[in-house]
Amino acid sequence: MRYKVQPEDFIVEERIRLPLAPRGRFAIYRVHKRGVTTLSVQAQMARTLKVPQSAIVFPALKDKDAIAVQHVAVRGTGPGRLMGDGFVGEFLGRSPRPLAPTDIIANRFTIVLRGLSAEEAARIPEYLAQVARSGLPNYFDQQRFGSLVPGEDPIGKRILQRDAEGALRAYFTQPFAGDPAPVREFKALAATRWGDWDALFKAAPRPSNYRSVLTYLRDHPTGYRRALNLVTRRLLSLYLAAYQSFLWNRIAAHYLATWLGESPAHIEVAGERLPLYRELSQHLDRDATIPLPHHRAVYADPTLAAVVTRVLEEEGLILSDIKARILKKAYLPKGERALLLFPQDTSISSPQPDDLFPGRSKLTLAFTLPRGSYATLVLKALAR
């Protein structure tokens, strides 16, 4: 089974409540993008409108290798149509505030599965119906973990451990998926010349946040905490959220195992082997939630509290550590996440000859997920 073979094979559309009003400080656009990241669209819009990127507020990030319809709030005014490399934005109206993740109701996915054998094509409709009926663990999937590097402590973990130099060094040296060639070359140099701030400043890509941080380090060679706080707020927030999500996945996996025992199947996410179970809704409350790891989270269930303690101990942490104490402008999100995921409004086509893989079949399926849940997780479950 293959998916995301081409962008047209994976379409996602936000379903959102727009806070439109006759007047407001923000212009709201509906954006159609293809083959580019949301952050790339944000940067292009900022350059076109000659405003800082902080004035361009997307409530969520969408996959690069897809066609996505999403929404953005632009502080100030803008034209009726915004265009750039891989995107077009249409003005919808004004709003008194920027868009927030809570404005998103759900996401609708239309996905083409390719390279299917006749047996796979016949069974997938049954599997999709089973997942919709019985649910699957609502893990964060790989898209959340672009900043996690195998064999290295995550930047978010170093921040929680109050290791400002370690977090900063990882920011400068760890290669991330999607880094362009100049950034990879710069990071390789930073790994061998750490502390030589003049040399690294001269080699840093232009323009980049690296240069802003290095400007400070040239004058304050050991001012790691202040330098770390000069890293772009959005990036710091992503690093924290990635590690928090990594912990949540582990907690959810261990918690499910305490109730259901050994799993008959697994998927891999960010180097973790996570269990999948059938008939989850028969054993657990459909509306069960688990708080995101946070120093103020309350785990009233003793079984869950014991799992959280064990997972954090394995990481060398306790619950009070789950606070970004060395940062001034980025924070760990609070809240709860549904333990189980149930795709809604599912549909699936009849098998068709696959035009890209002769002799194989393709299927088009569609379903709706709550915000923050991952269609790729559903596809991984179908493949198992």
C-alpha positions, -999 to 999 in steps of 0.1 A, spaced: 0 0 0 13 34 -10 1 69 -3 13 105 -9 28 93 -42 19 127 -56 4 157 -39 -30 152 -55 -32 118 -37 -35 135 -3 -60 164 2 -68 180 35 -93 207 41 -98 226 74 -133 229 87 -132 261 108 -153 286 126 -142 320 113 -145 350 137 -155 373 109 -168 408 117 -175 440 97 -143 455 111 -112 441 127 -74 444 128 -69 411 109 -76 401 73 -87 365 69 -76 344 39 -84 309 27 -52 294 14 -48 266 -11 -13 252 -11 4 224 -30 39 209 -23 51 235 2 51 238 40 28 261 59 59 279 73 71 285 37 37 301 29 40 322 60 74 335 51 64 342 15 33 362 27 54 382 51 79 391 23 51 401 -1 33 422 24 65 436 40 55 426 75 72 404 101 63 367 101 46 372 135 19 392 117 9 361 96 -9 337 119 -18 301 108 -38 282 135 -22 249 123 5 234 101 -4 212 72 16 186 53 40 196 26 34 166 4 -3 173 -1 -29 197 -13 -42 216 17 -69 242 22 -63 261 54 -69 296 68 -46 324 80 -51 358 97 -29 387 85 -25 416 109 -33 448 90 -46 450 54 -39 430 23 -50 426 -13 -80 405 -24 -56 378 -36 -22 367 -24 -1 344 -46 33 328 -43 53 296 -49 29 268 -44 0 287 -29 -28 312 -35 -48 330 -8 -83 344 -12 -95 372 11 -126 362 31 -132 392 54 -119 408 86 -116 397 122 -110 414 155 -85 387 165 -61 363 149 -71 327 143 -64 301 170 -61 263 169 -94 261 188 -112 277 158 -106 245 139 -135 221 142 -120 192 122 -101 183 91 -115 164 61 -92 141 42 -94 126 7 -67 101 1 -57 78 -28 -42 45 -18 -20 30 -46 -1 -1 -54 -27 -24 -39 -30 -61 -46 -65 -74 -53 -66 -89 -18 -56 -56 -2 -82 -36 -22 -109 -61 -11 -100 -59 26 -94 -22 32 -131 -12 32 -136 -38 60 -106 -25 79 -117 12 76 -151 3 89 -136 -15 119 -113 14 127 -143 38 125 -164 16 148 -138 5 173 -112 33 173 -74 33 175 -50 50 199 -49 87 191 -11 89 189 8 120 176 23 108 143 56 114 126 48 149 113 50 161 149 85 150 154 106 166 127 130 181 153 137 147 169 170 132 158 176 94 164 202 88 191 201 125 203 183 140 232 155 162 219 159 200 221 127 201 241 141 177 267 173 197 271 152 228 277 132 211 304 165 199 320 176 236 320 206 228 298 207 260 278 240 253 261 229 218 252 197 230 237 215 258 218 242 234 205 215 210 193 197 238 175 229 247 157 242 212 149 214 186 147 203 180 111 165 180 107 144 166 80 139 192 53 171 212 61 183 228 28 219 221 17 233 254 30 219 248 64 232 212 65 267 225 56 265 252 83 254 227 109 282 203 101 306 232 105 290 242 138 295 207 152 333 210 147 337 247 155 314 251 185 323 282 204 341 299 175 313 324 172 331 347 147 337 318 123 301 305 126 287 340 121 306 344 89 294 310 77 257 313 88 231 313 60 217 347 51 191 356 62 186 333 92 179 333 129 213 317 134 229 351 126 208 369 152 218 344 179 254 345 169 255 383 170 247 380 207 271 352 213 300 371 198 296 397 225 285 373 253 304 340 245 288 320 274 255 338 275 237 306 265 204 312 283 199 346 268 210 334 234 185 305 235 157 330 241 167 347 208 158 316 188 125 322 170 96 317 193 77 294 169 107 271 167 111 269 205 74 261 208 77 234 182 106 218 200 87 218 233 56 204 217 75 177 199 90 164 232 57 168 251 40 148 223 67 121 225 61 117 262 23 116 257 26 88 231 47 67 256 22 74 284 -7 64 262 10 32 250 19 21 285 -15 30 299 -33 9 272 -9 -20 279 -19 -20 316 -55 -25 306 -52 -46 275 -19 -65 278 4 -73 249 -7 -58 216 -13 -79 185 1 -52 162 24 -22 164 33 9 144 65 29 145 65 66 153 97 87 159 116 55 167 90 43 192 72 9 187 36 18 197 9 -8 202 -23 -10 182 -54 -28 195 -87 -40 181 -121 -33 196 -108 -5 218 -143 9 223 -154 -24 240 -128 -20 267 -124 17 273 -145 48 275 -149 63 240 -144 98 256 -114 90 277 -86 116 277 -50 118 290 -36 152 300 -6 165 281 25 162 303 28 195 322 39 205 356 3 215 365 -13 184 350 -35 164 374 -36 126 370 -66 115 392 -65 79 380 -39 61 401 -31 37 373 -24 66 349 -5 85 376 18 55 381 24 52 343 32 89 340 58 86 369 74 56 353 76 72 318 92 104 332 116 84 354 128 66 323 136 101 309 153 113 341 124 137 348 97 143 374 64 160 367 76 193 382 103 194 355 78 197 327 80 235 326 103 255 303 118 275 332 147 288 311 126 303 284 108 337 285 86 335 254 77 299 247 57 276 268 44 240 269 7 238 260 -18 226 286 -48 205 281 -60 170 275 -59 148 244 -85 121 235 -70 87 241 -90 71 212 -95 82 176 -126 75 156 -127 86 119 -160 101 110 -180 103 78 -160 76 61 -164 67 25 -144 46 1 -145 40 -37 -146 8 -56 -111 -5 -67 -98 11 -99 -68 2 -121 -38 21 -108 -25 44 -135 9 48 -118 15 11 -109 3 -11 -137 -13 -44 -127 -22 -30 -92 -53 -13 -79 -61 21 -62 -88 32 -38 -99 67 -28 -110 70 8 -123 100 27 -129 106 64 -130 134 89 -108 137 120 -108 161 150 -82 188 150 -48 176 161 -53 140 149 -34 124 121 -47 108 89 -14 90 84 -20 72 117 -53 59 102 -34 48 71 -7 30 92 -35 12 111 -51 1 78 -17 -12 66 -14 -34 97 
